[in-house]
């Protein structure tokens, strides 16, 4: 009986330590995780001089450019494409997940992003889309 109590106590202690230290998803880094995805799949068009930049004004070459969004249309504000903490409503996710019209799925005219890359973007936005 003492062995059973000790075993249960040990299991409880381990469970407490795990819940306090956390074993969930790790923090996604813009520099280490997100930027390489954008550089590989998006920056060819979405940088100054690229067709995507010319059409939308969106540049993905830096955190600041990405967060600035698209160029103003008809005197309106720039179009925010990232809503920190809300990947479902972020235009970037709508486009890369193909939830908008298929003709504008990003990256345009190329293979869709790999599911693991989409997950990285989604997690980064859900975690607040920080410049880390």
C-alpha positions as CSV (number, residue, x, y, z in Angstrom):
1,X,0.0,0.0,0.0
2,X,2.9,2.4,0.8
3,X,4.4,1.7,-2.6
4,X,1.1,2.6,-4.3
5,X,0.8,5.8,-2.3
6,X,4.4,6.7,-3.2
7,X,3.8,5.9,-6.9
8,X,0.7,8.1,-6.9
9,X,2.5,10.9,-5.2
10,X,5.3,10.8,-7.7
11,X,2.9,10.8,-10.6
12,X,1.1,13.8,-9.1
13,X,4.4,15.6,-8.6
14,X,5.5,15.0,-12.2
15,X,2.1,16.1,-13.4
16,X,2.3,19.3,-11.4
17,X,5.8,20.1,-12.7
18,X,4.8,19.5,-16.3
19,X,1.7,21.7,-16.0
20,X,3.7,24.5,-14.4
21,X,6.6,24.4,-16.8
22,X,4.3,23.7,-19.8
23,X,4.7,21.1,-22.5
24,X,2.6,22.8,-25.1
25,X,3.7,24.4,-28.3
26,X,7.0,26.3,-28.3
27,X,7.2,29.9,-29.2
28,X,7.4,30.6,-32.9
29,X,10.1,33.1,-33.9
30,X,9.6,35.5,-36.8
31,X,13.3,35.6,-37.6
32,X,14.0,31.8,-37.3
33,X,10.6,30.3,-38.4
34,X,8.4,32.7,-40.2
35,X,10.9,34.8,-42.2
36,X,12.4,31.8,-44.0
37,X,8.9,30.6,-45.1
38,X,8.1,34.1,-46.5
39,X,11.5,34.4,-48.2
40,X,11.1,31.0,-49.9
41,X,7.5,31.3,-50.9
42,X,6.5,35.0,-51.0
43,X,9.3,37.5,-51.4
44,X,9.9,36.8,-55.1
45,X,6.7,38.7,-55.8
46,X,6.1,40.6,-52.6
47,X,9.2,42.9,-52.6
48,X,9.8,46.2,-54.2
49,X,9.6,45.7,-58.0
50,X,7.8,42.4,-57.7
51,X,4.4,41.8,-59.3
52,X,2.7,41.2,-55.9
53,X,4.2,44.4,-54.5
54,X,3.1,46.4,-57.6
55,X,-0.4,45.0,-57.3
56,X,-1.0,45.2,-53.6
57,X,1.9,47.2,-52.1
58,X,2.6,44.3,-49.7
59,X,6.2,43.6,-49.0
60,X,7.3,40.7,-46.9
61,X,11.1,41.5,-46.8
62,X,10.9,42.6,-43.1
63,X,8.7,42.4,-40.1
64,X,7.9,46.1,-40.4
65,X,6.9,45.8,-44.0
66,X,4.7,42.8,-43.4
67,X,2.9,44.4,-40.5
68,X,2.4,47.6,-42.5
69,X,0.1,45.6,-44.8
70,X,-1.1,46.6,-48.3
71,X,-1.1,50.0,-50.0
72,X,-4.0,52.3,-49.4
73,X,-6.9,52.0,-51.8
74,X,-9.0,55.0,-52.7
75,X,-7.8,57.1,-49.8
76,X,-8.4,54.3,-47.2
77,X,-5.9,53.0,-44.7
78,X,-3.3,50.4,-45.5
79,X,-4.8,46.9,-45.5
80,X,-3.8,45.0,-42.4
81,X,-3.0,41.4,-43.3
82,X,-2.0,40.2,-39.9
83,X,-4.2,40.5,-36.9
84,X,-2.0,39.5,-33.9
85,X,-3.7,36.8,-31.9
86,X,-6.3,36.1,-34.6
87,X,-5.0,33.8,-37.4
88,X,-8.5,32.9,-38.6
89,X,-9.3,36.5,-39.4
90,X,-5.9,37.4,-40.7
91,X,-5.9,38.0,-44.5
92,X,-2.5,36.2,-44.8
93,X,-4.0,33.0,-43.5
94,X,-7.2,33.4,-45.6
95,X,-5.0,33.6,-48.7
96,X,-2.4,30.9,-47.9
97,X,-5.1,28.4,-46.7
98,X,-7.2,29.0,-49.9
99,X,-10.3,30.2,-48.0
100,X,-10.7,33.1,-50.4
101,X,-11.4,32.7,-54.1
102,X,-9.0,29.9,-55.4
103,X,-7.8,32.3,-58.1
104,X,-6.0,34.4,-55.5
105,X,-4.6,31.7,-53.3
106,X,-1.1,32.4,-52.3
107,X,1.5,31.9,-53.4
108,X,-0.1,32.8,-56.7
109,X,0.6,30.4,-59.5
110,X,2.8,28.1,-57.4
111,X,2.3,25.1,-55.2
112,X,0.4,25.8,-52.0
113,X,2.4,26.1,-48.9
114,X,3.2,22.9,-47.0
115,X,0.8,22.2,-44.2
116,X,3.7,22.5,-41.7
117,X,4.5,25.9,-43.0
118,X,0.9,27.0,-42.7
119,X,0.9,25.7,-39.1
120,X,4.0,27.8,-38.3
121,X,2.3,30.9,-39.7
122,X,-0.9,30.2,-37.9
123,X,0.9,29.6,-34.6
124,X,3.0,32.7,-34.9
125,X,-0.1,34.9,-35.5
126,X,-2.0,33.1,-32.7
127,X,1.0,33.8,-30.4
128,X,0.7,37.5,-31.1
129,X,2.8,37.9,-34.3
130,X,5.8,39.3,-32.5
131,X,9.0,40.5,-34.0
132,X,11.2,37.9,-32.3
